[in-house]
Amino acid sequence: MGSHYDVVVVGAGFAGLYAVHKMRDELGLDVQAFEAAGGVGGTWWWNRYPGARCDFESIHYSYSFSEEIQRGWEWSERFAGQPEILAYLEWVADKLDVRRAFRFNTRVTSTTWDDKAARWIICTDDGATCTARFVVSCVGGLSVAKEPEFPGSETFRGELYRTSSWPHEPVDLTGKRVAVIGTGSTGIQVIQEIANEAAELTVFQRTPNFAAPLGNEPVDLAQRRWNAEHHAELRAGSRQHMIGVPYDPPSGPALAATPDERRRIFDKYWDRGGFRLLVSTFSDVIFNQQANETIAEYIRERIRERVKDPATAALLCPTDHPYASKRPPFETGYYEAYNLPHVHLVDVRSAPIEAITPTGVRTSSKSYEFDVIILATGFDVFTRPLLNLGLRGRDGLKLEDRWANGPTSYLGVQIAGFPNLFVINGPKSAVALYNVPLATEDNVNFVAAALARAIADKTATFEATYEAEEAWGRLCEGILNLTVIPHSKGSWYMGENIPGKARAAYFFAGGAPLYRAICAEIVHVGYGGFALDRVSAPIPPMVRLDPAAALLLGSMLARGMKPLDELNLDEVRAVAESLRKLQLPGPAMRVETVEAPRARIYIPDRAGPLPVIVFYHGGGWISGSLDLADAPCRRLADENGAIVVSAHYRLAPEHSFPAATDDTFAALSWVWKHVSAYGGDPGRIVVMGESAGANLAAVAAIRARDAGIPLAGQVLIYPPIDPEASTASRTEFADGPFFTRAIGEKMWGAYLGGAELTELAAPSRASSLAGLAPALVLTLELDMSRDEAEDYAGALASAGVPVRLHRFDGLFHGVFNMSAFIPRVREMYASIGEFVATCKEQITEAA
Ligand code: NA7
């Protein structure tokens, strides 16, 4: 056995260079690195094809960790070409002096876990073996080319090139008949670059792509310097942006805009170039097929404007997949290339390529002759580069067996069963939709912190648990299913570009802010979801989120939402009112207002007498309004065929306890006496509230019992019950998601205003709960008030009150007001509907 190291790093791209620097220079570890290529650069070492360039601006597609590196390099183009990016990475490698950590031209062939010694055994293709406590894979996601499906390439008598292993010496295409197979990002870059060089260029296209302008241009000297000097302000906010670049936020949903507004916004971002067309136009294009079609048709129109021959234009217009369901490519003069007389487009969807022949390409309908064939047919993404490391984990577990049904991982960083193996930008990481250098730095930093922790604690094994991996997999899949991405056909996004490969979620599509927040939470709770020396820490709340709730939280983070407890009173009130934008609109109906007590009465167009719901809005007793409750009350009235009275109450701290409970009880008493005038049945009143409003509803139910007001039911939607409750959920969800213990305490404090805690504030303190109206208690898994609400439901049941308890997994406090973005809120309405219907029956039976 050869040498032993603390860490073996594999790969010398963006990830490998930074990982070596971080582990060796910052953690002081003994690091050996391997790279199959002859030098540093990763993707940018291999992909030397004509026209190769990045499609995030170079000022963003570069490292951010070092002030010196950011200041020291000036980019000559907005989107640098491959030679400049490679030169940059070589310059960085020299600056960090990391080359000496690498053995180049050395491929790792097997990586085997030795459980007894708690270390990895790494074999390389030069016959050497070494061992390491940790392996950090920096092999990249798109680093293994797809195997060509057509036979005969070895028989071709001309020159055959693959874009992903392009020769280092110049390739002269002048005067030659050239074929390009593939029209993904790579094919498009090659085609537009060589169109003017080749004598004849024939493009074999199977699926047309939605290419949009890149917007590349040279950067003059003064601007270059300015960019280097002002990197901090240029990059500010990048990490809080969904895709890791500080582009404009979108202008709301496309479906809410007029055709003219849509055109104006699409034009604006079409001209500004790159991913802006996707992320700065409209918020729904990636989520809603109908919205997506507006942008898809816009791009098709632009293609038809640019390509002169209508038949060729038609062939270039994608119609079988939504925009951005495949990785969107960007172009510079791509479509104009097809106006050149010597550029030909061949549709190999209708007549597939059958073989490469000694003289060219044969499709099912025709043979073509070429001097040069260029294969731009894509990559076996994410899984193949790791499989090629020959990984065997605990008990000889082979990675190919583990991944037989598709990749599994936790955060994309670890794979259960493979202790001490860390992956930078692995399958199910955020990298596919997150500016690569920043995604890379985030992952390397996370891994370095994990290593530091393991070393400090003398932890022999650090690994993801199977349960955490499953939860993460569910979240990745759930989020992806909310987007149009699964509607792509043949995309590497879904693993579908490789025949026989498992169709799965290969990446986390929740965006950078959410991914970063989840990683931060995992660290904060002591590596939740990981097992250190086989002792596992619980999976943190954010990993257990309902996918839609996760996405909503991600977009709040991207909009710079501060934790609620850091907001002042006016800001909390503004946030509460802003929740209205997250609600589904309520149906139109007759609404009456009364002033004493102040209330809105929602009256559906049904024959009465109707059941009655008295509703109290949420907002922590300090915020919220009848406006906030408007859409929910309309929906409750419509779905339940009920008169809904939405009752105003005075807010703290201006009006502390008992103002709110007095107001809400007064409203209930008024309803009992007067609701028949509005078509309501005073014998069928259900008192209902959300959050603090649910606390008020519970108290109102007690006061109603004591005052002899008959209630048919009480619906408590995640009620806070007692500020002094000491429950597991208060601890577990103290930091959210969304609603924190600190804001909860502030709200209770403001409401009570120093008053003594009695049953009129904390209903569980009532001397007796017997004789209360039947209750429906809705609780949320990821809510700090969950346990006190469930305990209250238990106490009601013990007192003989009929109780239904319904807990919703994956949801956090406040979601009742987020129905437009969290579809499962409809389950809460359904539960309420069933309960209210039962209340009717009870009363009917009693009558
Ligand atoms: P892509 O995006 O996977 O594109 C590969 C292209 O090759 C695509 O047009 C494929 O058509 C085509 N292809 C693959 N196999 C065949 C066969 N058998 N016949 C005809 N055409 C075929 O890879 P790229 O290298 O362009 O881009 C990869 C990433 O690099 C890119 O997303 C950026 O992140 C950077 P299909 O669509 O499958 O019909």
Residues whose N, C-alpha, C, O or C-beta is under 5 A from the ligand:
A	BS01	NA7	E149 I181 G182 T183 G184 S185 T186 G187 F204 R206 T207 R327 A376 T377 G378 F379 G490 W492 N497
